[in-house]
Amino acid sequence: MDETNQKFTDKKLLVKGLKMLGLALPLLVLTTYIFTVAFLNKEKIPLYILLPLGIIGMAATIYLLFGGIKTILKAVFD
């Protein structure tokens, strides 16, 4: 078996992907809490402030989750 063509995991890219996932986890918990607080205060002003903030935060969470998984897979299999 020819071992000169063997590829190894890109550790820098793997760490970058793990950092993205590490940032997405607290953001996921925080945006869930923001949604809950926004919908508990339907008659007050915080609904109009916190709901868009929660939506933007959830979009960022989804981006970080999929980006982190994609980066990890690229580090391992490319």
N, C-alpha and C positions, 0 to 999 in steps of 0.2 A: 504494500500500500504506500502510495506517495504522500508523505507528510508535509511536503513543502507547499502544497496548495491548501493547507488547512487554514480556515479562517477562525478568528477569535472574536470574542465579544469586545465591542468598543466601549471601554469603561467610562469615558467622558460623556458619551451620548447616553449611556445607561443612567449615570448620576443625574444628568439633565432631566431625563424622563421621570426618575423617582422624585426629584424636586418638584416637578409639575404636579405629580400625584399627591405629594405631601402638602402642597399649597391648596389643592382642590378639596381635600378632606375637611379642613376647618371652614373653608368657604361654603361647603355643602351644608354643614351644620348651621352656620351663621345665616345663610339665606333662608333656610327652613324656619328658623326662629323669626326672622324678619317678616316672612309671609304670615306666620301665626299671629304676630303682634298687629300687623296691618289689618287682618280680617277680624280680629277681636274688637277693634276700634272703628267700626263702620260709620258711626255718626260724627266722628271727630276728624280733625285735620290730619293726624298722622297717617291715615289711610292713603291720602293723596301724595304724601311724601315717601312713605315706606314701600308702597306697592311698586312704583317704578324702580326704586332702589333694589328691591328683591328680585324683580324680573331681570334687571341688568346683571345682578350678582349670580343668578341661576344660569344665565347665558354664559357668563364667564366660567362658571363651574363646569358646565358641559364641555366648553371648549378646552379647558385644562385637562379634564378627564380623558377625552378622546385624543388630545394632543400628547398627553403623557403616555398613554397606551401605545400610540403609534410610534413614538420615539423609542420606547423600550423594545418594541418589536423590531424596529429598524436596527437598533444596537445589537440585538441578539442574532438576527437572521440575515443581515446584509454583510 
